[in-house]
Amino acid sequence: MEPTARTAVPGHGDLPLPTPVTIDALLTAQEERFARLDRLLPPAPSPEPGEAVNAALPDGTRVAAVVTHQRTEPGMPSWLWSAADTYELQPVVGHTGAAGMDAVLRAFRHWLDRVNDRGPDTAATVIWPSRDVECARVFLDHGLQPLTVTAVRKPTTVRAPSLTVNIRPALASDEDAVVELAMAEVRYSANVGAALLRAEAERTRRASLAGRLGMTDDVWVAERDGMVIGLAETAIVANTPTARTRRQLPIGLWGYVNCLSVLPGARGAGIGQQLMAVVHNHFAGHRTSGYFLHYNPPNPLSSVFWPRQGYRPLWTQWEVRPAGGMR
Ligand SMILES: CC(C)(COP(=O)(O)OP(=O)(O)OC[C@H]1O[C@@H](n2cnc3c(N)ncnc32)[C@H](O)[C@@H]1OP(=O)(O)O)[C@@H](O)C(=O)NCCC(=O)NCCS
């Protein structure tokens, strides 16, 4: 929801909607809180268009939130990591911390009861600064799981480790090997995070990779004895004031890692590390302001690998599937 439309959304709550003045004050306080929590956060974003919910604390303080509904369908890249119907709560709780977050999550729970979507392919979610540990407790108490983090890293070059594999941009002739590596990542991640092994997974991954092979230098492979055994799928992302990423990252040019995958039998031998050394130095050549990616905290490989590579959580996506599982 943009600033001028902050209150121009239909209300849905037990209380009348907070006035525009209250919402503006809450957003300003939230911005101050975010800045105190983590200096890498961009200014707290206004909620997107959706349905407003609101709540009051015992001392009368008013807090609010917007619920958005995103529908994902076969063929969309997000079909492989999102529920078909995602209800996202975007809180506007100012500086009220755990008490305010608990109040809007209760209101969200009532909202979900009213909507009564009992579908199995649904999710309820909140994306919130990872370092707000006071609120982390509240998310856990409401049955939400820290399924995905957006992690960031400084834009420094790295001293390349000695290479045991040949690392090069992927060619059109690598398509089958690249798709197999992308699918190895989907299969692994489906056990330990948000990814879903949908029937359309291979077709979807092939469609998003095939046209880029040999055309760009953002898909890299690691090759040993003529066999492709590692993949890094990356991008240079222009985070402009209208880009969707502006909600999570400071404005600027960012290096992004969408997928890193090493064949199961070749893991733990330094291939991921070598791929990332090449990718990080490639990002640095573009004068990026930082690098970012998403990983799943329950993934026992990536949750160790990425912090060792210099990444740390900025935002956590708290989620429960199906949505009815929220407490
Ligand atoms: C995550 C993943 C890409 C990492 O790739 P990898 O090649 O296994 O990673 P590396 O071997 O470079 O690094 C793992 C560890 O092995 C160590 N290692 C390096 N050389 C080694 C060697 N010769 N023998 C054994 N271990 C070695 C690395 O130093 C590193 O340990 P460290 O962090 O303590 O330094 C890989 O495990 C994978 O494909 N996982 C499944 C899919 C996945 O989770 N992808 C990420 C989604 S976000």
The ligand as an ORCA input file, in Angstrom:
! r2SCAN-3c Opt
* xyz 0 1
  C      25.312    -26.350     -0.570
  C      26.211    -26.968     -1.615
  C      25.969    -26.284     -2.955
  C      27.659    -26.719     -1.194
  O      28.521    -27.237     -2.179
  P      29.779    -28.178     -1.761
  O      30.589    -28.371     -2.961
  O      29.255    -29.376     -1.056
  O      30.495    -27.201     -0.730
  P      32.059    -27.154     -0.388
  O      32.630    -28.517     -0.443
  O      32.702    -26.110     -1.212
  O      31.996    -26.619      1.051
  C      31.514    -27.472      2.066
  C      32.628    -27.690      3.028
  O      33.535    -28.685      2.522
  C      34.879    -28.200      2.725
  N      35.826    -28.747      1.794
  C      36.564    -28.065      0.910
  N      37.384    -28.863      0.267
  C      37.162    -30.071      0.746
  C      37.696    -31.330      0.458
  N      38.654    -31.493     -0.459
  N      37.214    -32.381      1.126
  C      36.255    -32.221      2.054
  N      35.734    -31.053      2.364
  C      36.184    -29.983      1.713
  C      34.712    -26.758      2.503
  O      35.848    -26.096      3.051
  C      33.476    -26.483      3.272
  O      33.705    -26.465      4.636
  P      33.912    -25.109      5.416
  O      32.618    -24.362      5.231
  O      34.172    -25.588      6.765
  O      35.043    -24.423      4.746
  C      25.993    -28.499     -1.772
  O      26.151    -29.098     -0.519
  C      24.643    -28.872     -2.332
  O      24.474    -28.996     -3.549
  N      23.622    -29.068     -1.444
  C      22.302    -29.485     -1.869
  C      21.549    -28.371     -2.553
  C      21.527    -27.143     -1.689
  O      21.259    -27.204     -0.500
  N      21.790    -25.978     -2.331
  C      21.759    -24.691     -1.676
  C      20.365    -24.181     -1.662
  S      20.337    -22.539     -0.941
*
